[in-house]
């Protein structure tokens, strides 16, 4: 699990019931990215609430991401909002 500080640029549910969000790194670590991730199924509603809080208040998130990035749709394991 790798921790990255990000800005949430998009967030919402999809028709199959999953929750997806686009994250853009702001932590100056390498490699930088802007891509889509899926919220972990067991806490997807909570992650959506955290993402929307972040977007509404202009706050950043710390995201626990898979160590091996897949081309798209990696699963976010944890998500915390902070100033």
For each residue, the residues with C-beta under 8 A, 3 or more apart:
1: 64 65 66 67 77 78
2: 64 65 66 67
3: 62 63 64 65
4: 23 25 27 29 62 63 65
5: 25 26 27 60 61 62 63
6: 23 24 25 26 27 60 61 62 63
7: 23 24 26 54 60 61
8: 11 21 22 23 51 54 55 61
9: 22 23 24 34
10: 20 21 22 36
11: 8 19 20 21 22 48 51 52 55
12: 19 20 21 48
13: 17 18 19 20 48
14: 17 18 19 20
15:
16:
17: 13 14
18: 13 14 38 39 41 44
19: 11 12 13 14 38 39 44 45 47 48
20: 10 11 12 13 14 36 37 38 39 73
21: 8 10 11 12 36 37 39 47 48 51 76
22: 8 9 10 11 34 35 36 37
23: 4 6 7 8 9 33 34 35 37 61 63 76
24: 6 7 9 33 34
25: 4 5 6 29 32 33 34
26: 5 6 7 60
27: 4 5 6
28: 32
29: 4 25 32
30:
31:
32: 25 28 29
33: 23 24 25 69
34: 9 22 23 24 25
35: 22 23 72 74
36: 10 20 21 22 72 73
37: 20 21 22 23 63 65 73 74 75 76
38: 18 19 20 73 74 75 76
39: 18 19 20 21 43 44 47 48 75 76 79
40: 43 44 47 75 76 77 78
41: 18 44
42:
43: 39 40 46 47
44: 18 19 39 40 41 47 48
45: 19 48 49
46: 43 49 50
47: 19 21 39 40 43 44 50 51 76 79
48: 11 12 13 19 21 39 44 45 51 52
49: 45 46 52 53
50: 46 47 53 54 61 79 80 81
51: 8 11 21 47 48 54 55 61 79
52: 11 48 49 55 56
53: 49 50 56 57 59 81
54: 7 8 50 51 57 59 60 61 81
55: 8 11 51 52 58
56: 52 53
57: 53 54 81
58: 55
59: 53 54 81 82 83
60: 5 6 7 26 54 81 82 83
61: 5 6 7 8 23 50 51 54 79 80 81 82
62: 3 4 5 6 78 79 80 82
63: 3 4 5 6 23 37 76 78 79
64: 1 2 3 76 77 78 79
65: 1 2 3 4 37 69 74 76 77
66: 1 2 69 70 74 75 77
67: 1 2
68:
69: 33 65 66 74
70: 66 73 74
71:
72: 35 36
73: 20 36 37 38 70
74: 35 37 38 65 66 69 70
75: 37 38 39 40 66
76: 21 23 37 38 39 40 47 63 64 65 79
77: 1 40 64 65 66
78: 1 40 62 63 64
79: 39 47 50 51 61 62 63 64 76
80: 50 61 62
81: 50 53 54 57 59 60 61
82: 59 60 61 62
83: 59 60
